[in-house]
Amino acid sequence: MEAAAYDDQNVFAKILRGELPAQKVYEDDKTLVIMDIMPRGDGHVLVIPKTPSRNILDIAEDDLNAVMKTVQTMAHAVVRAFDADGTTIQQFSESAGGQVVFHTHVHVIPRFAGVSLRPHTGEMADQAVLAANADKIRAALA
C-alpha cells in the first residue's frame, strides 16, 4: 500500500492553525489535546501532534513518542477528573482501520465498570458540557 499524501485541510490541521474552534485541554511544544466533539463517553479527549502526519504509519518517531507521553498524562488526568475505573485508548489508521480524520490522533476515554461506550452517531455534544468537562480535566492536571 502506498501512503496517501497528508491533506493540510483536515479539521485538526485547521484547529492547529486557529481556523476552527476547539475546546483545548492541554498543550505543549509538540502536542495539543482537545475535547472530542462527538464523545463516546464523558471526558473523551483527542491527543494530536502539532507536526503533520496522517497516522501511526507515517508519523515521525519523536512525534509519536511525544503523543504517547501526552496520552499517558491525559489518561491519568481523565481518571482523576471523572473518578473513572480505567481508560480506553484508541488510534485508527487509514479508512480500513476506521480512521475518518487523516491527521494522527489518539482517543483517550475515561471508562467505568459496567458502562458501555456510547455509539459514534456523528451527533455533536453540547458545547457547554464539553467546556465543563475540559475544565474538570484541566483542574486534574494542576
Backbone as CSV, one residue per row, in Angstrom:
resi,resn,N_x,N_y,N_z,CA_x,CA_y,CA_z,C_x,C_y,C_z
1,MET,0.842,-1.185,0.000,0.000,0.000,0.000,0.890,1.254,0.000
2,GLU,0.652,2.117,-0.919,1.392,3.379,-0.958,0.674,4.394,-0.082
3,ALA,1.433,5.080,0.752,0.846,6.055,1.669,0.278,7.240,0.896
4,ALA,-0.900,7.657,1.298,-1.527,8.839,0.708,-0.840,10.087,1.255
5,ALA,-0.929,11.156,0.527,-0.330,12.422,0.952,-1.133,13.037,2.097
6,TYR,-0.439,13.760,2.953,-1.092,14.483,4.044,-1.912,15.625,3.458
7,ASP,-3.152,15.764,3.901,-4.049,16.839,3.453,-4.106,17.904,4.543
8,ASP,-3.511,19.072,4.278,-3.464,20.120,5.298,-4.792,20.857,5.472
9,GLN,-5.838,20.378,4.823,-7.177,20.961,5.003,-8.045,20.121,5.945
10,ASN,-7.456,19.118,6.585,-8.244,18.314,7.528,-8.592,19.154,8.761
11,VAL,-9.615,18.730,9.482,-10.150,19.513,10.596,-9.102,19.762,11.687
12,PHE,-8.235,18.788,11.983,-7.249,19.004,13.035,-6.162,19.979,12.607
13,ALA,-5.785,19.962,11.349,-4.828,20.948,10.839,-5.421,22.355,10.959
14,LYS,-6.712,22.470,10.651,-7.379,23.776,10.761,-7.455,24.233,12.216
15,ILE,-7.709,23.312,13.145,-7.717,23.656,14.570,-6.327,24.111,14.996
16,LEU,-5.294,23.384,14.588,-3.918,23.753,14.945,-3.549,25.142,14.429
17,ARG,-4.081,25.511,13.267,-3.802,26.849,12.697,-4.718,27.922,13.273
18,GLY,-5.666,27.542,14.109,-6.594,28.517,14.684,-7.732,28.888,13.760
19,GLU,-7.949,28.110,12.713,-9.014,28.409,11.749,-10.365,27.847,12.183
20,LEU,-10.356,26.869,13.076,-11.583,26.293,13.618,-11.478,26.283,15.140
21,PRO,-12.605,26.459,15.833,-12.569,26.442,17.296,-12.460,25.015,17.835
22,ALA,-11.969,24.903,19.056,-11.904,23.621,19.748,-11.824,23.901,21.244
23,GLN,-12.310,22.971,22.032,-12.149,23.044,23.491,-10.771,22.486,23.809
24,LYS,-9.803,23.384,23.999,-8.429,22.956,24.279,-8.295,22.603,25.756
25,VAL,-7.649,21.473,26.005,-7.483,20.962,27.365,-6.040,21.109,27.828
26,TYR,-5.101,20.845,26.931,-3.676,20.805,27.281,-2.887,21.060,26.009
27,GLU,-1.712,21.683,26.192,-0.837,21.925,25.043,0.595,21.975,25.522
28,ASP,1.483,21.399,24.727,2.916,21.563,24.956,3.547,21.863,23.600
29,ASP,4.868,21.812,23.508,5.509,22.213,22.262,5.243,21.252,21.103
30,LYS,4.886,19.996,21.387,4.700,19.019,20.310,3.275,18.491,20.157
31,THR,2.416,18.695,21.184,1.075,18.115,21.137,0.003,19.105,21.574
32,LEU,-1.222,18.791,21.169,-2.404,19.535,21.588,-3.462,18.511,21.975
33,VAL,-4.178,18.792,23.063,-5.281,17.933,23.492,-6.560,18.742,23.432
34,ILE,-7.561,18.176,22.756,-8.863,18.834,22.616,-9.962,17.851,23.018
35,MET,-11.108,18.408,23.365,-12.272,17.569,23.633,-12.791,17.028,22.305
36,ASP,-13.180,15.760,22.295,-13.820,15.182,21.114,-15.230,15.767,21.048
37,ILE,-15.612,16.337,19.904,-16.932,16.971,19.800,-18.059,15.961,19.640
38,MET,-17.698,14.705,19.405,-18.685,13.620,19.351,-18.240,12.528,20.328
39,PRO,-18.242,12.849,21.634,-17.652,11.946,22.619,-18.406,10.636,22.777
40,ARG,-17.638,9.576,22.933,-18.218,8.258,23.184,-18.357,8.005,24.676
41,GLY,-17.883,8.969,25.478,-18.009,8.943,26.931,-17.651,10.319,27.453
42,ASP,-18.150,10.676,28.631,-17.811,11.976,29.217,-16.312,12.047,29.463
43,GLY,-15.699,13.149,29.046,-14.266,13.325,29.227,-13.416,12.795,28.095
44,HIS,-14.037,12.392,26.983,-13.331,11.851,25.805,-12.501,12.972,25.175
45,VAL,-11.181,12.769,25.152,-10.275,13.759,24.559,-9.501,13.144,23.402
46,LEU,-8.945,14.021,22.578,-8.102,13.631,21.457,-6.733,14.264,21.641
47,VAL,-5.701,13.460,21.493,-4.316,13.943,21.550,-3.802,13.973,20.122
48,ILE,-3.356,15.152,19.679,-2.874,15.292,18.308,-1.471,15.896,18.291
49,PRO,-0.623,15.419,17.371,0.688,16.044,17.225,0.552,17.358,16.465
50,LYS,1.446,18.277,16.763,1.433,19.552,16.038,2.074,19.423,14.662
51,THR,2.949,18.450,14.501,3.593,18.214,13.206,2.662,17.365,12.341
52,PRO,2.494,17.722,11.073,1.597,16.951,10.200,2.022,15.500,10.023
53,SER,1.055,14.609,10.152,1.192,13.193,9.792,-0.219,12.646,9.677
54,ARG,-0.393,11.635,8.834,-1.726,11.047,8.649,-2.121,10.145,9.807
55,ASN,-1.175,9.311,10.258,-1.492,8.318,11.289,-0.209,7.619,11.733
56,ILE,-0.347,6.517,12.445,0.814,5.821,13.001,1.743,5.274,11.912
57,LEU,1.248,5.142,10.693,2.056,4.586,9.607,3.078,5.571,9.052
58,ASP,2.873,6.872,9.293,3.829,7.844,8.737,4.352,8.865,9.754
59,ILE,3.896,8.798,11.000,4.341,9.775,11.999,5.815,9.544,12.342
60,ALA,6.547,10.628,12.520,7.958,10.538,12.924,8.039,9.992,14.352
61,GLU,9.081,9.230,14.615,9.224,8.583,15.920,9.194,9.585,17.077
62,ASP,9.870,10.715,16.938,9.872,11.724,18.007,8.469,12.259,18.265
63,ASP,7.704,12.469,17.194,6.335,12.961,17.352,5.453,11.898,18.003
64,LEU,5.628,10.642,17.608,4.863,9.558,18.212,5.178,9.442,19.699
65,ASN,6.459,9.550,20.048,6.845,9.497,21.463,6.202,10.630,22.253
66,ALA,6.185,11.824,21.664,5.564,12.971,22.336,4.062,12.755,22.504
67,VAL,3.411,12.238,21.461,1.977,11.962,21.532,1.695,10.960,22.644
68,MET,2.464,9.877,22.689,2.193,8.838,23.689,2.483,9.318,25.107
69,LYS,3.456,10.188,25.266,3.713,10.778,26.587,2.495,11.591,27.021
70,THR,1.943,12.369,26.101,0.759,13.169,26.405,-0.456,12.269,26.625
71,VAL,-0.571,11.187,25.863,-1.668,10.226,26.066,-1.628,9.704,27.507
72,GLN,-0.446,9.349,27.993,-0.342,8.842,29.358,-0.729,9.921,30.372
73,THR,-0.271,11.145,30.155,-0.638,12.261,31.034,-2.148,12.442,31.062
74,MET,-2.769,12.390,29.885,-4.215,12.588,29.811,-4.981,11.408,30.399
75,ALA,-4.460,10.192,30.263,-5.119,9.027,30.862,-5.203,9.224,32.377
76,HIS,-4.100,9.633,32.992,-4.118,9.898,34.436,-5.097,11.021,34.769
77,ALA,-5.097,12.083,33.963,-5.952,13.239,34.239,-7.437,12.905,34.126
78,VAL,-7.822,12.166,33.089,-9.260,11.867,32.939,-9.739,10.895,34.009
79,VAL,-8.874,9.976,34.436,-9.256,9.064,35.526,-9.493,9.872,36.802
80,ARG,-8.576,10.823,37.101,-8.748,11.674,38.287,-9.969,12.570,38.151
81,ALA,-10.118,13.212,36.999,-11.195,14.196,36.808,-12.584,13.583,36.924
82,PHE,-12.739,12.356,36.452,-14.062,11.732,36.409,-14.195,10.560,37.376
83,ASP,-13.175,10.357,38.217,-13.158,9.229,39.148,-13.472,7.934,38.400
84,ALA,-12.802,7.772,37.260,-13.044,6.628,36.368,-12.328,5.382,36.865
85,ASP,-12.812,4.237,36.403,-12.226,2.952,36.759,-11.077,2.558,35.830
86,GLY,-10.959,3.239,34.696,-9.917,2.932,33.720,-10.060,3.830,32.507
87,THR,-9.366,3.472,31.435,-9.456,4.242,30.197,-9.477,3.300,29.000
88,THR,-9.995,3.820,27.904,-9.826,3.186,26.600,-8.981,4.142,25.774
89,ILE,-7.924,3.608,25.167,-7.035,4.378,24.296,-7.194,3.791,22.896
90,GLN,-7.504,4.649,21.907,-7.716,4.160,20.544,-6.967,5.037,19.541
91,GLN,-6.420,4.376,18.513,-5.818,5.084,17.381,-6.177,4.280,16.134
92,PHE,-6.761,4.960,15.161,-7.190,4.312,13.929,-6.299,4.794,12.788
93,SER,-5.871,3.873,11.904,-5.008,4.246,10.781,-5.620,3.826,9.459
94,GLU,-5.837,4.815,8.618,-6.412,4.663,7.280,-7.883,4.221,7.352
95,SER,-8.566,4.368,6.245,-10.004,4.077,6.192,-10.315,2.649,6.623
96,ALA,-9.501,1.701,6.169,-9.738,0.298,6.518,-9.626,0.074,8.024
97,GLY,-8.863,0.911,8.696,-8.695,0.809,10.139,-9.701,1.622,10.923
98,GLY,-10.598,2.302,10.221,-11.625,3.093,10.885,-11.317,4.572,11.014
99,GLN,-10.194,5.024,10.429,-9.836,6.441,10.525,-10.751,7.288,9.653
100,VAL,-11.195,8.420,10.205,-12.085,9.334,9.481,-11.383,10.670,9.209
101,VAL,-10.641,11.178,10.199,-9.872,12.417,10.021,-8.412,12.018,9.866
102,PHE,-7.810,12.419,8.750,-6.475,11.945,8.399,-5.357,12.875,8.885
103,HIS,-5.355,13.087,10.199,-4.259,13.695,10.939,-4.135,12.800,12.164
104,THR,-2.923,12.358,12.465,-2.736,11.435,13.589,-3.454,11.958,14.824
105,HIS,-4.210,11.088,15.475,-4.846,11.437,16.741,-5.119,10.174,17.541
106,VAL,-5.068,10.334,18.851,-5.305,9.223,19.759,-6.451,9.608,20.677
107,HIS,-7.426,8.712,20.773,-8.577,8.905,21.645,-8.224,8.434,23.056
108,VAL,-8.554,9.235,24.061,-8.409,8.847,25.458,-9.790,9.030,26.085
109,ILE,-10.365,7.908,26.527,-11.749,7.925,27.011,-11.800,7.337,28.417
110,PRO,-12.278,8.129,29.405,-12.449,7.554,30.741,-13.506,6.453,30.696
111,ARG,-13.283,5.378,31.460,-14.214,4.246,31.439,-14.653,3.866,32.846
112,PHE,-15.841,3.331,32.908,-16.456,2.955,34.174,-16.951,1.523,34.077
113,ALA,-16.709,0.749,35.113,-17.119,-0.649,35.138,-18.610,-0.760,34.832
114,GLY,-18.945,-1.626,33.870,-20.334,-1.880,33.534,-20.984,-0.857,32.625
115,VAL,-20.237,0.173,32.188,-20.798,1.221,31.324,-20.176,1.109,29.937
116,SER,-21.012,0.882,28.928,-20.527,0.774,27.551,-20.227,2.149,26.972
117,LEU,-19.355,2.169,25.965,-19.138,3.405,25.217,-20.414,3.759,24.470
118,ARG,-20.676,5.060,24.355,-21.798,5.496,23.529,-21.462,5.228,22.068
119,PRO,-22.466,4.973,21.243,-22.191,4.757,19.813,-21.704,6.046,19.159
120,HIS,-20.928,5.893,18.104,-20.463,7.053,17.334,-21.557,7.401,16.331
121,THR,-22.386,8.371,16.703,-23.566,8.709,15.898,-23.308,9.845,14.919
122,GLY,-22.235,10.601,15.132,-21.997,11.779,14.307,-22.693,13.015,14.854
123,GLU,-23.377,12.864,15.991,-24.061,14.000,16.618,-23.099,14.717,17.556
124,MET,-23.051,16.041,17.447,-22.130,16.817,18.272,-22.696,17.033,19.670
125,ALA,-21.800,17.020,20.651,-22.182,17.257,22.041,-22.426,18.738,22.279
126,ASP,-23.143,19.037,23.329,-23.395,20.408,23.751,-22.064,21.067,24.133
127,GLN,-21.799,22.247,23.594,-20.522,22.938,23.839,-20.320,23.275,25.313
128,ALA,-21.401,23.589,26.026,-21.280,23.908,27.449,-20.832,22.676,28.237
129,VAL,-21.327,21.508,27.864,-20.918,20.260,28.524,-19.448,19.977,28.225
130,LEU,-19.044,20.158,26.964,-17.640,19.945,26.603,-16.735,20.910,27.372
131,ALA,-17.150,22.163,27.499,-16.354,23.164,28.218,-16.235,22.786,29.697
132,ALA,-17.319,22.327,30.297,-17.288,21.924,31.707,-16.374,20.717,31.904
133,ASN,-16.454,19.759,30.981,-15.587,18.585,31.074,-14.119,18.966,30.876
134,ALA,-13.860,19.893,29.960,-12.487,20.374,29.756,-11.964,21.026,31.034
135,ASP,-12.803,21.817,31.702,-12.409,22.447,32.962,-12.046,21.403,34.016
136,LYS,-12.843,20.335,34.099,-12.584,19.260,35.074,-11.226,18.606,34.814
137,ILE,-10.936,18.385,33.538,-9.670,17.726,33.191,-8.491,18.659,33.452
138,ARG,-8.640,19.932,33.078,-7.559,20.900,33.346,-7.284,20.982,34.848
139,ALA,-8.333,20.962,35.673,-8.157,21.014,37.129,-7.407,19.782,37.628
140,ALA,-7.669,18.623,37.006,-6.994,17.380,37.400,-5.524,17.380,36.992
141,LEU,-5.151,18.220,36.042,-3.762,18.333,35.600,-2.935,19.181,36.553
142,ALA,-3.606,20.053,37.302,-2.902,21.005,38.164,-2.242,20.334,39.357
